[in-house]
Amino acid sequence: MARLLLADNEIQAMQDYANTVSIKRLGYNDHGPVHMRTVALNTLRMMELLKKAEIKTSLELEESGDFEDSLVAVLMAGFLHDIGMTMGRQDHEIHGSYLAAPLLDRLLQKVYPENILLRVSIRSLALESISGHMGNRTIHSLEAGVILVADGCDMEKGRARIPIALGNGPRVGDIHKYSANSIEQVRISAGKEKPIRIDVSMSGEVGLFQVEEVLLGKIAASTVKGYIELYAEENGKEPKRYL
């Protein structure tokens, strides 16, 4: 599935145009191929940490598939979660769901040609993950909860580099790009008390907006909240623990 996603010209075009709309039209931060691939990678890292802690995915608990099938669902969701940005910011998670559906069907047919039940299950998980990635809708699966947090974790300063360089004057979304520009690093590793530890290093206090208003809110709305430790550290000071 990873090979199929990376080689798909339509997905690449949608990711590229999502970034064009986000940055050039709206003056927002990166919502394109780099961001979506980063979210996919963050998701895989967290899924592996949950597996090591013997936390079962929703697909496994429902006996509808195995861990690898859950990885397929979140990998697809990570690659496609922001394609709704091709139509603008408002409700982009909902627009992304119906834009993603035919892509999911086309690729899943190649990987699971003989198993329609598994195709339906994985598609449903991926669509829940896409429609729920903003944290403003109730999600229920572990897979969707991981996507929600993985999206919030992509807030390092490189994400805001292009819109800041364009310097188009004050616009809606400025707090996101300036707060993201102060985030030096986000690390995802095994926690001591919980399966996942997230460490955010920042160069200035403005980065706290990204941590407290974006990431913390997404974790709070996630099904994996109970499995996460969250720390934020500014300029080498003692890290502040949130979770």
Secondary structure, 3 states (H helix, E strand, C coil): CHHHHHHCHHHHHHHHHHHHHHHHHCCCCCCCHHHHHHHHHHHHHHHHHHHHCCCCCHHHHCCCCCHHHHHHHHHHHHHHCCHHHHHCCCCHHHHHHHHHHHHHHHHHHHHCCCCHHHHHHHHHHHHHHHHCCCCCCCCCCHHHHHHHHHHHHCCCHHHHHHHHHHCCCCCCCHHHHHHHHCEEEEEEEECCCCCEEEEEEECCCCHHHHHHHHHHHHHHCCCCHHHEEEEEEECCCCCEECC
